[in-house]
Amino acid sequence: MTRNRIKRWGREFMRRWSDGHSSDVDLNVILKRKEPGFYKGLEYKDFNVAMEKMVAKLSRQLR
């Protein structure tokens, strides 16, 4: 269940992000191993903050 929730959030985030960007990029997101229950307790807003940081860093590197 947790895996599917995070995959769904990731697809939704990338769909929204790609609407404003014309870059043709394929991404593989690999989540780090954390203490038990970390991802189960992850909230949507925290996931979005982390993804925003990731795409900002990626955008700087692609320039």
Secondary structure, 3 states (H helix, E strand, C coil): CHHHHHHHHHHHHHHHHHHCCCCCCCCCCCCCCCCCCCCCCCCHHHHHHHHHHHHHHHHHHHC
